[in-house]
Amino acid sequence: MSTKPTTRHEQDYEVLYKQCLALRQQVEHLAVLREISLAVNASLELNETLPIVANVVQSALEVRRLTLYELEKDGVRARPIVAKYGGDLIERSRLEEEYVHVAGTPFEGAVRTRQVALVETAYERRAYVPLIAKNDVFGIMLLEDPLSGIPFTKQDAALFQQIGLQIAVAINNAHLYALAVNDGLTGLYVRRYFDLRMDEEFEKARRYARAFSVLLFDIDHFKRFNDTHGHQTGDLVLKEFARLLRANTRKSDICCRYGGEEMAIILPETEIEEASVLANKLRRVIADHAFAGDQGQALRVTTSIGVAQYDAHFETQADMVRRADEALYEAKELGRNRVKVGKT
């Protein structure tokens, strides 16, 4: 039995149908790109950008797992910095054992060619997406196993390449922002950032009658550490002091290097009673901690802390900081290693 010849109209229909499918796929890809672009550029804070990338991209691309890797400076290894597996967001501290040696792997191919490398085996499907900023490949996004079960296509690879460029720009911007607002020694925010955030919190408190507090710290007799043990030991004390502040405060709290050996913490949505409790906790944490010098020598470090809360009578944030500074001065005058709350 002979097959009926295909008419010209049927051929035209077939062409239009394929064009329609291709156009629909392009629209879907553009929608994904827009969704991801809006999400990954929503913050300049790297610790916020990375989880956003992992959550949004894994969901939008419908893959079982997404992992972002950062290449070490020598390019020998790739270090995972965030991952999303199913519904589980995996942050850097849980990925320490997943370093990858780049040589001889698809990682190397993606880095060398600057193009997405697709790998399919009987057990897994993977896409290695180069992250390129300022003409340098600084990382790889690894996408594993599409939930549809359908292998990645060349069209998928083209989409992944574009997404990789967006992610790279967002991460690079976050790195640049961090260099601008973080102190190089302690990793805390710099004084200018402290002033900006104090202005913001002060305005919110005044407009919406919301509470917030500030803590000012001074490392007791810090000059002695430099004079007795040298500046290297002084730097170690500052770095460890800053680490303890970050480790014992909320993510929403803003830890800053105020100047020299002085630190500050802005506490949004915090009444004076809560701020005082936190200040006393931090004072004990510092006093009980085993600090060490550059030769491993044991050091005793204590701190004096001044506390102040927003008051409607303050005209500017500088008035509030002055109140905390006055309380800090009183704590030092009374013998140091103590907390004083500014008078209201």
Secondary structure as GFF3:
##gff-version 3
##sequence-region A 1 344
A	DSSP	alpha_helix	8	40	.	.	.	ID=ss1
A	DSSP	alpha_helix	46	61	.	.	.	ID=ss2
A	DSSP	beta_strand	63	71	.	.	.	ID=ss3
A	DSSP	beta_strand	77	85	.	.	.	ID=ss4
A	DSSP	beta_strand	88	91	.	.	.	ID=ss5
A	DSSP	three_ten_helix	92	94	.	.	.	ID=ss6
A	DSSP	three_ten_helix	96	98	.	.	.	ID=ss7
A	DSSP	beta_strand	100	101	.	.	.	ID=ss8
A	DSSP	alpha_helix	106	113	.	.	.	ID=ss9
A	DSSP	beta_strand	117	120	.	.	.	ID=ss10
A	DSSP	beta_strand	125	133	.	.	.	ID=ss11
A	DSSP	beta_strand	136	146	.	.	.	ID=ss12
A	DSSP	alpha_helix	154	181	.	.	.	ID=ss13
A	DSSP	alpha_helix	191	208	.	.	.	ID=ss14
A	DSSP	beta_strand	212	219	.	.	.	ID=ss15
A	DSSP	alpha_helix	222	229	.	.	.	ID=ss16
A	DSSP	alpha_helix	231	247	.	.	.	ID=ss17
A	DSSP	beta_strand	254	259	.	.	.	ID=ss18
A	DSSP	beta_strand	262	268	.	.	.	ID=ss19
A	DSSP	alpha_helix	272	288	.	.	.	ID=ss20
A	DSSP	beta_strand	291	292	.	.	.	ID=ss21
A	DSSP	beta_strand	298	299	.	.	.	ID=ss22
A	DSSP	beta_strand	303	309	.	.	.	ID=ss23
A	DSSP	alpha_helix	317	333	.	.	.	ID=ss24
A	DSSP	beta_strand	339	341	.	.	.	ID=ss25
###
